[in-house]
Amino acid sequence: MFQLLFFIPTVFLITSVVLLLSLILAKKIKMNREKSSPFECGFDTNSNNRLPFSLRFFLITIIFLIFDVEIVMLLPCVSTLNLAVVEYWAEVYMFFILILLLGLFHEWNQGALNWSF
């Protein structure tokens, strides 16, 4: 019981000292127009003139997200290899990869992967 009566005030004292030191030694940040304005993807929210968003950048982002999700779907395949019939497993995942490659070649043929203007 004596240890508990000694422990609680000690913890409170150490916490209070650390809090006071951090408040005293912290840099005081003065708010100005730049720091108080929100930052949205490099656009200046205070100006009315906004540049149009690049559609090519949007398409590349969507393609990246699609292939990123597909990679996440393919990763569990390795752990299920020993639980499935190997021939059936290989056919299903080769078909899956074939669909991904056909989509990639279609995007490449359409010019969505070319960054030139």
Phi and psi restraints in degrees (range 20) as a CNS / XPLOR table:
assign (resid 1 and name C) (resid 2 and name N)
       (resid 2 and name CA) (resid 2 and name C) 1.0 -62.9 20.0 2
assign (resid 2 and name N) (resid 2 and name CA)
       (resid 2 and name C) (resid 3 and name N) 1.0 -38.2 20.0 2
assign (resid 2 and name C) (resid 3 and name N)
       (resid 3 and name CA) (resid 3 and name C) 1.0 -64.4 20.0 2
assign (resid 3 and name N) (resid 3 and name CA)
       (resid 3 and name C) (resid 4 and name N) 1.0 -39.6 20.0 2
assign (resid 3 and name C) (resid 4 and name N)
       (resid 4 and name CA) (resid 4 and name C) 1.0 -66.5 20.0 2
assign (resid 4 and name N) (resid 4 and name CA)
       (resid 4 and name C) (resid 5 and name N) 1.0 -39.8 20.0 2
assign (resid 4 and name C) (resid 5 and name N)
       (resid 5 and name CA) (resid 5 and name C) 1.0 -67.3 20.0 2
assign (resid 5 and name N) (resid 5 and name CA)
       (resid 5 and name C) (resid 6 and name N) 1.0 -26.9 20.0 2
assign (resid 5 and name C) (resid 6 and name N)
       (resid 6 and name CA) (resid 6 and name C) 1.0 -84.7 20.0 2
assign (resid 6 and name N) (resid 6 and name CA)
       (resid 6 and name C) (resid 7 and name N) 1.0 -34.2 20.0 2
assign (resid 6 and name C) (resid 7 and name N)
       (resid 7 and name CA) (resid 7 and name C) 1.0 -71.4 20.0 2
assign (resid 7 and name N) (resid 7 and name CA)
       (resid 7 and name C) (resid 8 and name N) 1.0 -45.6 20.0 2
assign (resid 7 and name C) (resid 8 and name N)
       (resid 8 and name CA) (resid 8 and name C) 1.0 -63.4 20.0 2
assign (resid 8 and name N) (resid 8 and name CA)
       (resid 8 and name C) (resid 9 and name N) 1.0 -49.3 20.0 2
assign (resid 8 and name C) (resid 9 and name N)
       (resid 9 and name CA) (resid 9 and name C) 1.0 -64.6 20.0 2
assign (resid 9 and name N) (resid 9 and name CA)
       (resid 9 and name C) (resid 10 and name N) 1.0 -33.3 20.0 2
assign (resid 9 and name C) (resid 10 and name N)
       (resid 10 and name CA) (resid 10 and name C) 1.0 -64.8 20.0 2
assign (resid 10 and name N) (resid 10 and name CA)
       (resid 10 and name C) (resid 11 and name N) 1.0 -45.8 20.0 2
assign (resid 10 and name C) (resid 11 and name N)
       (resid 11 and name CA) (resid 11 and name C) 1.0 -63.2 20.0 2
assign (resid 11 and name N) (resid 11 and name CA)
       (resid 11 and name C) (resid 12 and name N) 1.0 -42.6 20.0 2
assign (resid 11 and name C) (resid 12 and name N)
       (resid 12 and name CA) (resid 12 and name C) 1.0 -62.6 20.0 2
assign (resid 12 and name N) (resid 12 and name CA)
       (resid 12 and name C) (resid 13 and name N) 1.0 -41.4 20.0 2
assign (resid 12 and name C) (resid 13 and name N)
       (resid 13 and name CA) (resid 13 and name C) 1.0 -65.7 20.0 2
assign (resid 13 and name N) (resid 13 and name CA)
       (resid 13 and name C) (resid 14 and name N) 1.0 -46.3 20.0 2
assign (resid 13 and name C) (resid 14 and name N)
       (resid 14 and name CA) (resid 14 and name C) 1.0 -63.4 20.0 2
assign (resid 14 and name N) (resid 14 and name CA)
       (resid 14 and name C) (resid 15 and name N) 1.0 -42.4 20.0 2
assign (resid 14 and name C) (resid 15 and name N)
       (resid 15 and name CA) (resid 15 and name C) 1.0 -63.1 20.0 2
assign (resid 15 and name N) (resid 15 and name CA)
       (resid 15 and name C) (resid 16 and name N) 1.0 -42.8 20.0 2
assign (resid 15 and name C) (resid 16 and name N)
       (resid 16 and name CA) (resid 16 and name C) 1.0 -64.8 20.0 2
assign (resid 16 and name N) (resid 16 and name CA)
       (resid 16 and name C) (resid 17 and name N) 1.0 -40.9 20.0 2
assign (resid 16 and name C) (resid 17 and name N)
       (resid 17 and name CA) (resid 17 and name C) 1.0 -64.7 20.0 2
assign (resid 17 and name N) (resid 17 and name CA)
       (resid 17 and name C) (resid 18 and name N) 1.0 -44.1 20.0 2
assign (resid 17 and name C) (resid 18 and name N)
       (resid 18 and name CA) (resid 18 and name C) 1.0 -64.6 20.0 2
assign (resid 18 and name N) (resid 18 and name CA)
       (resid 18 and name C) (resid 19 and name N) 1.0 -40.8 20.0 2
assign (resid 18 and name C) (resid 19 and name N)
       (resid 19 and name CA) (resid 19 and name C) 1.0 -64.1 20.0 2
assign (resid 19 and name N) (resid 19 and name CA)
       (resid 19 and name C) (resid 20 and name N) 1.0 -44.9 20.0 2
assign (resid 19 and name C) (resid 20 and name N)
       (resid 20 and name CA) (resid 20 and name C) 1.0 -64.9 20.0 2
assign (resid 20 and name N) (resid 20 and name CA)
       (resid 20 and name C) (resid 21 and name N) 1.0 -40.2 20.0 2
assign (resid 20 and name C) (resid 21 and name N)
       (resid 21 and name CA) (resid 21 and name C) 1.0 -63.4 20.0 2
assign (resid 21 and name N) (resid 21 and name CA)
       (resid 21 and name C) (resid 22 and name N) 1.0 -40.8 20.0 2
assign (resid 21 and name C) (resid 22 and name N)
       (resid 22 and name CA) (resid 22 and name C) 1.0 -67.4 20.0 2
assign (resid 22 and name N) (resid 22 and name CA)
       (resid 22 and name C) (resid 23 and name N) 1.0 -35.4 20.0 2
assign (resid 22 and name C) (resid 23 and name N)
       (resid 23 and name CA) (resid 23 and name C) 1.0 -70.3 20.0 2
assign (resid 23 and name N) (resid 23 and name CA)
       (resid 23 and name C) (resid 24 and name N) 1.0 -36.1 20.0 2
assign (resid 23 and name C) (resid 24 and name N)
       (resid 24 and name CA) (resid 24 and name C) 1.0 -74.5 20.0 2
assign (resid 24 and name N) (resid 24 and name CA)
       (resid 24 and name C) (resid 25 and name N) 1.0 -42.8 20.0 2
assign (resid 24 and name C) (resid 25 and name N)
       (resid 25 and name CA) (resid 25 and name C) 1.0 -87.0 20.0 2
assign (resid 25 and name N) (resid 25 and name CA)
       (resid 25 and name C) (resid 26 and name N) 1.0 -9.3 20.0 2
assign (resid 25 and name C) (resid 26 and name N)
       (resid 26 and name CA) (resid 26 and name C) 1.0 -68.8 20.0 2
assign (resid 26 and name N) (resid 26 and name CA)
       (resid 26 and name C) (resid 27 and name N) 1.0 146.7 20.0 2
assign (resid 26 and name C) (resid 27 and name N)
       (resid 27 and name CA) (resid 27 and name C) 1.0 -71.0 20.0 2
assign (resid 27 and name N) (resid 27 and name CA)
       (resid 27 and name C) (resid 28 and name N) 1.0 137.3 20.0 2
assign (resid 27 and name C) (resid 28 and name N)
       (resid 28 and name CA) (resid 28 and name C) 1.0 -86.8 20.0 2
assign (resid 28 and name N) (resid 28 and name CA)
       (resid 28 and name C) (resid 29 and name N) 1.0 120.6 20.0 2
assign (resid 28 and name C) (resid 29 and name N)
       (resid 29 and name CA) (resid 29 and name C) 1.0 -97.9 20.0 2
assign (resid 29 and name N) (resid 29 and name CA)
       (resid 29 and name C) (resid 30 and name N) 1.0 121.8 20.0 2
assign (resid 29 and name C) (resid 30 and name N)
       (resid 30 and name CA) (resid 30 and name C) 1.0 -87.7 20.0 2
assign (resid 30 and name N) (resid 30 and name CA)
       (resid 30 and name C) (resid 31 and name N) 1.0 130.7 20.0 2
assign (resid 30 and name C) (resid 31 and name N)
       (resid 31 and name CA) (resid 31 and name C) 1.0 -79.8 20.0 2
assign (resid 31 and name N) (resid 31 and name CA)
       (resid 31 and name C) (resid 32 and name N) 1.0 131.9 20.0 2
assign (resid 31 and name C) (resid 32 and name N)
       (resid 32 and name CA) (resid 32 and name C) 1.0 -128.1 20.0 2
assign (resid 32 and name N) (resid 32 and name CA)
       (resid 32 and name C) (resid 33 and name N) 1.0 -176.1 20.0 2
assign (resid 32 and name C) (resid 33 and name N)
       (resid 33 and name CA) (resid 33 and name C) 1.0 -62.9 20.0 2
assign (resid 33 and name N) (resid 33 and name CA)
       (resid 33 and name C) (resid 34 and name N) 1.0 -40.4 20.0 2
assign (resid 33 and name C) (resid 34 and name N)
       (resid 34 and name CA) (resid 34 and name C) 1.0 -69.2 20.0 2
assign (resid 34 and name N) (resid 34 and name CA)
       (resid 34 and name C) (resid 35 and name N) 1.0 -39.0 20.0 2
assign (resid 34 and name C) (resid 35 and name N)
       (resid 35 and name CA) (resid 35 and name C) 1.0 -78.5 20.0 2
assign (resid 35 and name N) (resid 35 and name CA)
       (resid 35 and name C) (resid 36 and name N) 1.0 -25.8 20.0 2
assign (resid 35 and name C) (resid 36 and name N)
       (resid 36 and name CA) (resid 36 and name C) 1.0 -89.9 20.0 2
assign (resid 36 and name N) (resid 36 and name CA)
       (resid 36 and name C) (resid 37 and name N) 1.0 -10.7 20.0 2
assign (resid 36 and name C) (resid 37 and name N)
       (resid 37 and name CA) (resid 37 and name C) 1.0 -85.8 20.0 2
assign (resid 37 and name N) (resid 37 and name CA)
       (resid 37 and name C) (resid 38 and name N) 1.0 143.9 20.0 2
assign (resid 37 and name C) (resid 38 and name N)
       (resid 38 and name CA) (resid 38 and name C) 1.0 -73.0 20.0 2
assign (resid 38 and name N) (resid 38 and name CA)
       (resid 38 and name C) (resid 39 and name N) 1.0 150.1 20.0 2
assign (resid 38 and name C) (resid 39 and name N)
       (resid 39 and name CA) (resid 39 and name C) 1.0 -107.8 20.0 2
assign (resid 39 and name N) (resid 39 and name CA)
       (resid 39 and name C) (resid 40 and name N) 1.0 118.1 20.0 2
assign (resid 39 and name C) (resid 40 and name N)
       (resid 40 and name CA) (resid 40 and name C) 1.0 -124.9 20.0 2
assign (resid 40 and name N) (resid 40 and name CA)
       (resid 40 and name C) (resid 41 and name N) 1.0 95.6 20.0 2
assign (resid 40 and name C) (resid 41 and name N)
       (resid 41 and name CA) (resid 41 and name C) 1.0 54.0 20.0 2
assign (resid 41 and name N) (resid 41 and name CA)
       (resid 41 and name C) (resid 42 and name N) 1.0 35.2 20.0 2
assign (resid 41 and name C) (resid 42 and name N)
       (resid 42 and name CA) (resid 42 and name C) 1.0 84.6 20.0 2
assign (resid 42 and name N) (resid 42 and name CA)
       (resid 42 and name C) (resid 43 and name N) 1.0 -3.2 20.0 2
assign (resid 42 and name C) (resid 43 and name N)
       (resid 43 and name CA) (resid 43 and name C) 1.0 -84.7 20.0 2
assign (resid 43 and name N) (resid 43 and name CA)
       (resid 43 and name C) (resid 44 and name N) 1.0 139.3 20.0 2
assign (resid 43 and name C) (resid 44 and name N)
       (resid 44 and name CA) (resid 44 and name C) 1.0 -81.0 20.0 2
assign (resid 44 and name N) (resid 44 and name CA)
       (resid 44 and name C) (resid 45 and name N) 1.0 112.0 20.0 2
assign (resid 44 and name C) (resid 45 and name N)
       (resid 45 and name CA) (resid 45 and name C) 1.0 -75.2 20.0 2
assign (resid 45 and name N) (resid 45 and name CA)
       (resid 45 and name C) (resid 46 and name N) 1.0 -13.6 20.0 2
assign (resid 45 and name C) (resid 46 and name N)
       (resid 46 and name CA) (resid 46 and name C) 1.0 -87.3 20.0 2
assign (resid 46 and name N) (resid 46 and name CA)
       (resid 46 and name C) (resid 47 and name N) 1.0 -14.7 20.0 2
assign (resid 46 and name C) (resid 47 and name N)
       (resid 47 and name CA) (resid 47 and name C) 1.0 -98.2 20.0 2
assign (resid 47 and name N) (resid 47 and name CA)
       (resid 47 and name C) (resid 48 and name N) 1.0 151.6 20.0 2
assign (resid 47 and name C) (resid 48 and name N)
       (resid 48 and name CA) (resid 48 and name C) 1.0 -85.9 20.0 2
assign (resid 48 and name N) (resid 48 and name CA)
       (resid 48 and name C) (resid 49 and name N) 1.0 -23.1 20.0 2
assign (resid 48 and name C) (resid 49 and name N)
       (resid 49 and name CA) (resid 49 and name C) 1.0 -87.1 20.0 2
assign (resid 49 and name N) (resid 49 and name CA)
       (resid 49 and name C) (resid 50 and name N) 1.0 109.9 20.0 2
assign (resid 49 and name C) (resid 50 and name N)
       (resid 50 and name CA) (resid 50 and name C) 1.0 -112.1 20.0 2
assign (resid 50 and name N) (resid 50 and name CA)
       (resid 50 and name C) (resid 51 and name N) 1.0 140.1 20.0 2
assign (resid 50 and name C) (resid 51 and name N)
       (resid 51 and name CA) (resid 51 and name C) 1.0 -76.1 20.0 2
assign (resid 51 and name N) (resid 51 and name CA)
       (resid 51 and name C) (resid 52 and name N) 1.0 147.8 20.0 2
assign (resid 51 and name C) (resid 52 and name N)
       (resid 52 and name CA) (resid 52 and name C) 1.0 -67.7 20.0 2
assign (resid 52 and name N) (resid 52 and name CA)
       (resid 52 and name C) (resid 53 and name N) 1.0 145.5 20.0 2
assign (resid 52 and name C) (resid 53 and name N)
       (resid 53 and name CA) (resid 53 and name C) 1.0 -76.4 20.0 2
assign (resid 53 and name N) (resid 53 and name CA)
       (resid 53 and name C) (resid 54 and name N) 1.0 136.0 20.0 2
assign (resid 53 and name C) (resid 54 and name N)
       (resid 54 and name CA) (resid 54 and name C) 1.0 -71.2 20.0 2
assign (resid 54 and name N) (resid 54 and name CA)
       (resid 54 and name C) (resid 55 and name N) 1.0 122.7 20.0 2
assign (resid 54 and name C) (resid 55 and name N)
       (resid 55 and name CA) (resid 55 and name C) 1.0 -69.5 20.0 2
assign (resid 55 and name N) (resid 55 and name CA)
       (resid 55 and name C) (resid 56 and name N) 1.0 -32.3 20.0 2
assign (resid 55 and name C) (resid 56 and name N)
       (resid 56 and name CA) (resid 56 and name C) 1.0 -64.6 20.0 2
assign (resid 56 and name N) (resid 56 and name CA)
       (resid 56 and name C) (resid 57 and name N) 1.0 -40.3 20.0 2
assign (resid 56 and name C) (resid 57 and name N)
       (resid 57 and name CA) (resid 57 and name C) 1.0 -62.0 20.0 2
assign (resid 57 and name N) (resid 57 and name CA)
       (resid 57 and name C) (resid 58 and name N) 1.0 -41.2 20.0 2
assign (resid 57 and name C) (resid 58 and name N)
       (resid 58 and name CA) (resid 58 and name C) 1.0 -63.5 20.0 2
assign (resid 58 and name N) (resid 58 and name CA)
       (resid 58 and name C) (resid 59 and name N) 1.0 -43.2 20.0 2
assign (resid 58 and name C) (resid 59 and name N)
       (resid 59 and name CA) (resid 59 and name C) 1.0 -64.8 20.0 2
assign (resid 59 and name N) (resid 59 and name CA)
       (resid 59 and name C) (resid 60 and name N) 1.0 -42.2 20.0 2
assign (resid 59 and name C) (resid 60 and name N)
       (resid 60 and name CA) (resid 60 and name C) 1.0 -62.5 20.0 2
assign (resid 60 and name N) (resid 60 and name CA)
       (resid 60 and name C) (resid 61 and name N) 1.0 -39.0 20.0 2
assign (resid 60 and name C) (resid 61 and name N)
       (resid 61 and name CA) (resid 61 and name C) 1.0 -64.3 20.0 2
assign (resid 61 and name N) (resid 61 and name CA)
       (resid 61 and name C) (resid 62 and name N) 1.0 -43.7 20.0 2
assign (resid 61 and name C) (resid 62 and name N)
       (resid 62 and name CA) (resid 62 and name C) 1.0 -64.8 20.0 2
assign (resid 62 and name N) (resid 62 and name CA)
       (resid 62 and name C) (resid 63 and name N) 1.0 -42.3 20.0 2
assign (resid 62 and name C) (resid 63 and name N)
       (resid 63 and name CA) (resid 63 and name C) 1.0 -62.8 20.0 2
assign (resid 63 and name N) (resid 63 and name CA)
       (resid 63 and name C) (resid 64 and name N) 1.0 -42.0 20.0 2
assign (resid 63 and name C) (resid 64 and name N)
       (resid 64 and name CA) (resid 64 and name C) 1.0 -60.6 20.0 2
assign (resid 64 and name N) (resid 64 and name CA)
       (resid 64 and name C) (resid 65 and name N) 1.0 -44.6 20.0 2
assign (resid 64 and name C) (resid 65 and name N)
       (resid 65 and name CA) (resid 65 and name C) 1.0 -64.3 20.0 2
assign (resid 65 and name N) (resid 65 and name CA)
       (resid 65 and name C) (resid 66 and name N) 1.0 -39.3 20.0 2
assign (resid 65 and name C) (resid 66 and name N)
       (resid 66 and name CA) (resid 66 and name C) 1.0 -62.1 20.0 2
assign (resid 66 and name N) (resid 66 and name CA)
       (resid 66 and name C) (resid 67 and name N) 1.0 -48.4 20.0 2
assign (resid 66 and name C) (resid 67 and name N)
       (resid 67 and name CA) (resid 67 and name C) 1.0 -71.4 20.0 2
assign (resid 67 and name N) (resid 67 and name CA)
       (resid 67 and name C) (resid 68 and name N) 1.0 -27.9 20.0 2
assign (resid 67 and name C) (resid 68 and name N)
       (resid 68 and name CA) (resid 68 and name C) 1.0 -67.1 20.0 2
assign (resid 68 and name N) (resid 68 and name CA)
       (resid 68 and name C) (resid 69 and name N) 1.0 -42.7 20.0 2
assign (resid 68 and name C) (resid 69 and name N)
       (resid 69 and name CA) (resid 69 and name C) 1.0 -66.0 20.0 2
assign (resid 69 and name N) (resid 69 and name CA)
       (resid 69 and name C) (resid 70 and name N) 1.0 -37.3 20.0 2
assign (resid 69 and name C) (resid 70 and name N)
       (resid 70 and name CA) (resid 70 and name C) 1.0 -65.7 20.0 2
assign (resid 70 and name N) (resid 70 and name CA)
       (resid 70 and name C) (resid 71 and name N) 1.0 -36.7 20.0 2
assign (resid 70 and name C) (resid 71 and name N)
       (resid 71 and name CA) (resid 71 and name C) 1.0 -64.1 20.0 2
assign (resid 71 and name N) (resid 71 and name CA)
       (resid 71 and name C) (resid 72 and name N) 1.0 -40.9 20.0 2
assign (resid 71 and name C) (resid 72 and name N)
       (resid 72 and name CA) (resid 72 and name C) 1.0 -64.5 20.0 2
assign (resid 72 and name N) (resid 72 and name CA)
       (resid 72 and name C) (resid 73 and name N) 1.0 -31.7 20.0 2
assign (resid 72 and name C) (resid 73 and name N)
       (resid 73 and name CA) (resid 73 and name C) 1.0 -75.3 20.0 2
assign (resid 73 and name N) (resid 73 and name CA)
       (resid 73 and name C) (resid 74 and name N) 1.0 -27.1 20.0 2
assign (resid 73 and name C) (resid 74 and name N)
       (resid 74 and name CA) (resid 74 and name C) 1.0 -83.3 20.0 2
assign (resid 74 and name N) (resid 74 and name CA)
       (resid 74 and name C) (resid 75 and name N) 1.0 -25.4 20.0 2
assign (resid 74 and name C) (resid 75 and name N)
       (resid 75 and name CA) (resid 75 and name C) 1.0 -60.6 20.0 2
assign (resid 75 and name N) (resid 75 and name CA)
       (resid 75 and name C) (resid 76 and name N) 1.0 -39.1 20.0 2
assign (resid 75 and name C) (resid 76 and name N)
       (resid 76 and name CA) (resid 76 and name C) 1.0 -68.6 20.0 2
assign (resid 76 and name N) (resid 76 and name CA)
       (resid 76 and name C) (resid 77 and name N) 1.0 -9.5 20.0 2
assign (resid 76 and name C) (resid 77 and name N)
       (resid 77 and name CA) (resid 77 and name C) 1.0 -59.9 20.0 2
assign (resid 77 and name N) (resid 77 and name CA)
       (resid 77 and name C) (resid 78 and name N) 1.0 -36.8 20.0 2
assign (resid 77 and name C) (resid 78 and name N)
       (resid 78 and name CA) (resid 78 and name C) 1.0 -65.5 20.0 2
assign (resid 78 and name N) (resid 78 and name CA)
       (resid 78 and name C) (resid 79 and name N) 1.0 -39.4 20.0 2
assign (resid 78 and name C) (resid 79 and name N)
       (resid 79 and name CA) (resid 79 and name C) 1.0 -73.6 20.0 2
assign (resid 79 and name N) (resid 79 and name CA)
       (resid 79 and name C) (resid 80 and name N) 1.0 -22.6 20.0 2
assign (resid 79 and name C) (resid 80 and name N)
       (resid 80 and name CA) (resid 80 and name C) 1.0 -92.1 20.0 2
assign (resid 80 and name N) (resid 80 and name CA)
       (resid 80 and name C) (resid 81 and name N) 1.0 -0.3 20.0 2
assign (resid 80 and name C) (resid 81 and name N)
       (resid 81 and name CA) (resid 81 and name C) 1.0 -61.2 20.0 2
assign (resid 81 and name N) (resid 81 and name CA)
       (resid 81 and name C) (resid 82 and name N) 1.0 -41.4 20.0 2
assign (resid 81 and name C) (resid 82 and name N)
       (resid 82 and name CA) (resid 82 and name C) 1.0 -79.3 20.0 2
assign (resid 82 and name N) (resid 82 and name CA)
       (resid 82 and name C) (resid 83 and name N) 1.0 -9.3 20.0 2
assign (resid 82 and name C) (resid 83 and name N)
       (resid 83 and name CA) (resid 83 and name C) 1.0 -96.1 20.0 2
assign (resid 83 and name N) (resid 83 and name CA)
       (resid 83 and name C) (resid 84 and name N) 1.0 -12.0 20.0 2
assign (resid 83 and name C) (resid 84 and name N)
       (resid 84 and name CA) (resid 84 and name C) 1.0 -117.1 20.0 2
assign (resid 84 and name N) (resid 84 and name CA)
       (resid 84 and name C) (resid 85 and name N) 1.0 167.6 20.0 2
assign (resid 84 and name C) (resid 85 and name N)
       (resid 85 and name CA) (resid 85 and name C) 1.0 -73.0 20.0 2
assign (resid 85 and name N) (resid 85 and name CA)
       (resid 85 and name C) (resid 86 and name N) 1.0 127.9 20.0 2
assign (resid 85 and name C) (resid 86 and name N)
       (resid 86 and name CA) (resid 86 and name C) 1.0 -63.9 20.0 2
assign (resid 86 and name N) (resid 86 and name CA)
       (resid 86 and name C) (resid 87 and name N) 1.0 -39.2 20.0 2
assign (resid 86 and name C) (resid 87 and name N)
       (resid 87 and name CA) (resid 87 and name C) 1.0 -65.7 20.0 2
assign (resid 87 and name N) (resid 87 and name CA)
       (resid 87 and name C) (resid 88 and name N) 1.0 -45.0 20.0 2
assign (resid 87 and name C) (resid 88 and name N)
       (resid 88 and name CA) (resid 88 and name C) 1.0 -65.7 20.0 2
assign (resid 88 and name N) (resid 88 and name CA)
       (resid 88 and name C) (resid 89 and name N) 1.0 -42.4 20.0 2
assign (resid 88 and name C) (resid 89 and name N)
       (resid 89 and name CA) (resid 89 and name C) 1.0 -59.5 20.0 2
assign (resid 89 and name N) (resid 89 and name CA)
       (resid 89 and name C) (resid 90 and name N) 1.0 -45.7 20.0 2
assign (resid 89 and name C) (resid 90 and name N)
       (resid 90 and name CA) (resid 90 and name C) 1.0 -65.1 20.0 2
assign (resid 90 and name N) (resid 90 and name CA)
       (resid 90 and name C) (resid 91 and name N) 1.0 -40.4 20.0 2
assign (resid 90 and name C) (resid 91 and name N)
       (resid 91 and name CA) (resid 91 and name C) 1.0 -64.2 20.0 2
assign (resid 91 and name N) (resid 91 and name CA)
       (resid 91 and name C) (resid 92 and name N) 1.0 -44.4 20.0 2
assign (resid 91 and name C) (resid 92 and name N)
       (resid 92 and name CA) (resid 92 and name C) 1.0 -64.4 20.0 2
assign (resid 92 and name N) (resid 92 and name CA)
       (resid 92 and name C) (resid 93 and name N) 1.0 -46.1 20.0 2
assign (resid 92 and name C) (resid 93 and name N)
       (resid 93 and name CA) (resid 93 and name C) 1.0 -78.8 20.0 2
assign (resid 93 and name N) (resid 93 and name CA)
       (resid 93 and name C) (resid 94 and name N) 1.0 -26.7 20.0 2
assign (resid 93 and name C) (resid 94 and name N)
       (resid 94 and name CA) (resid 94 and name C) 1.0 -68.4 20.0 2
assign (resid 94 and name N) (resid 94 and name CA)
       (resid 94 and name C) (resid 95 and name N) 1.0 -36.9 20.0 2
assign (resid 94 and name C) (resid 95 and name N)
       (resid 95 and name CA) (resid 95 and name C) 1.0 -64.3 20.0 2
assign (resid 95 and name N) (resid 95 and name CA)
       (resid 95 and name C) (resid 96 and name N) 1.0 -41.0 20.0 2
assign (resid 95 and name C) (resid 96 and name N)
       (resid 96 and name CA) (resid 96 and name C) 1.0 -62.3 20.0 2
assign (resid 96 and name N) (resid 96 and name CA)
       (resid 96 and name C) (resid 97 and name N) 1.0 -44.8 20.0 2
assign (resid 96 and name C) (resid 97 and name N)
       (resid 97 and name CA) (resid 97 and name C) 1.0 -68.3 20.0 2
assign (resid 97 and name N) (resid 97 and name CA)
       (resid 97 and name C) (resid 98 and name N) 1.0 -34.7 20.0 2
assign (resid 97 and name C) (resid 98 and name N)
       (resid 98 and name CA) (resid 98 and name C) 1.0 -62.7 20.0 2
assign (resid 98 and name N) (resid 98 and name CA)
       (resid 98 and name C) (resid 99 and name N) 1.0 -42.3 20.0 2
assign (resid 98 and name C) (resid 99 and name N)
       (resid 99 and name CA) (resid 99 and name C) 1.0 -61.8 20.0 2
assign (resid 99 and name N) (resid 99 and name CA)
       (resid 99 and name C) (resid 100 and name N) 1.0 -41.5 20.0 2
assign (resid 99 and name C) (resid 100 and name N)
       (resid 100 and name CA) (resid 100 and name C) 1.0 -63.6 20.0 2
assign (resid 100 and name N) (resid 100 and name CA)
       (resid 100 and name C) (resid 101 and name N) 1.0 -43.0 20.0 2
assign (resid 100 and name C) (resid 101 and name N)
       (resid 101 and name CA) (resid 101 and name C) 1.0 -66.9 20.0 2
assign (resid 101 and name N) (resid 101 and name CA)
       (resid 101 and name C) (resid 102 and name N) 1.0 -39.3 20.0 2
assign (resid 101 and name C) (resid 102 and name N)
       (resid 102 and name CA) (resid 102 and name C) 1.0 -62.5 20.0 2
assign (resid 102 and name N) (resid 102 and name CA)
       (resid 102 and name C) (resid 103 and name N) 1.0 -41.3 20.0 2
assign (resid 102 and name C) (resid 103 and name N)
       (resid 103 and name CA) (resid 103 and name C) 1.0 -63.6 20.0 2
assign (resid 103 and name N) (resid 103 and name CA)
       (resid 103 and name C) (resid 104 and name N) 1.0 -39.7 20.0 2
assign (resid 103 and name C) (resid 104 and name N)
       (resid 104 and name CA) (resid 104 and name C) 1.0 -65.2 20.0 2
assign (resid 104 and name N) (resid 104 and name CA)
       (resid 104 and name C) (resid 105 and name N) 1.0 -44.4 20.0 2
assign (resid 104 and name C) (resid 105 and name N)
       (resid 105 and name CA) (resid 105 and name C) 1.0 -66.6 20.0 2
assign (resid 105 and name N) (resid 105 and name CA)
       (resid 105 and name C) (resid 106 and name N) 1.0 -34.5 20.0 2
assign (resid 105 and name C) (resid 106 and name N)
       (resid 106 and name CA) (resid 106 and name C) 1.0 -64.1 20.0 2
assign (resid 106 and name N) (resid 106 and name CA)
       (resid 106 and name C) (resid 107 and name N) 1.0 -45.4 20.0 2
assign (resid 106 and name C) (resid 107 and name N)
       (resid 107 and name CA) (resid 107 and name C) 1.0 -63.3 20.0 2
assign (resid 107 and name N) (resid 107 and name CA)
       (resid 107 and name C) (resid 108 and name N) 1.0 -38.9 20.0 2
assign (resid 107 and name C) (resid 108 and name N)
       (resid 108 and name CA) (resid 108 and name C) 1.0 -65.3 20.0 2
assign (resid 108 and name N) (resid 108 and name CA)
       (resid 108 and name C) (resid 109 and name N) 1.0 -42.3 20.0 2
assign (resid 108 and name C) (resid 109 and name N)
       (resid 109 and name CA) (resid 109 and name C) 1.0 -66.9 20.0 2
assign (resid 109 and name N) (resid 109 and name CA)
       (resid 109 and name C) (resid 110 and name N) 1.0 -35.9 20.0 2
assign (resid 109 and name C) (resid 110 and name N)
       (resid 110 and name CA) (resid 110 and name C) 1.0 -75.1 20.0 2
assign (resid 110 and name N) (resid 110 and name CA)
       (resid 110 and name C) (resid 111 and name N) 1.0 -13.6 20.0 2
assign (resid 110 and name C) (resid 111 and name N)
       (resid 111 and name CA) (resid 111 and name C) 1.0 89.4 20.0 2
assign (resid 111 and name N) (resid 111 and name CA)
       (resid 111 and name C) (resid 112 and name N) 1.0 12.2 20.0 2
assign (resid 111 and name C) (resid 112 and name N)
       (resid 112 and name CA) (resid 112 and name C) 1.0 -72.8 20.0 2
assign (resid 112 and name N) (resid 112 and name CA)
       (resid 112 and name C) (resid 113 and name N) 1.0 -18.7 20.0 2
assign (resid 112 and name C) (resid 113 and name N)
       (resid 113 and name CA) (resid 113 and name C) 1.0 -93.9 20.0 2
assign (resid 113 and name N) (resid 113 and name CA)
       (resid 113 and name C) (resid 114 and name N) 1.0 -6.0 20.0 2
assign (resid 113 and name C) (resid 114 and name N)
       (resid 114 and name CA) (resid 114 and name C) 1.0 -81.9 20.0 2
assign (resid 114 and name N) (resid 114 and name CA)
       (resid 114 and name C) (resid 115 and name N) 1.0 128.9 20.0 2
assign (resid 114 and name C) (resid 115 and name N)
       (resid 115 and name CA) (resid 115 and name C) 1.0 -94.6 20.0 2
assign (resid 115 and name N) (resid 115 and name CA)
       (resid 115 and name C) (resid 116 and name N) 1.0 -4.9 20.0 2
assign (resid 115 and name C) (resid 116 and name N)
       (resid 116 and name CA) (resid 116 and name C) 1.0 -71.9 20.0 2
assign (resid 116 and name N) (resid 116 and name CA)
       (resid 116 and name C) (resid 117 and name N) 1.0 150.0 20.0 2
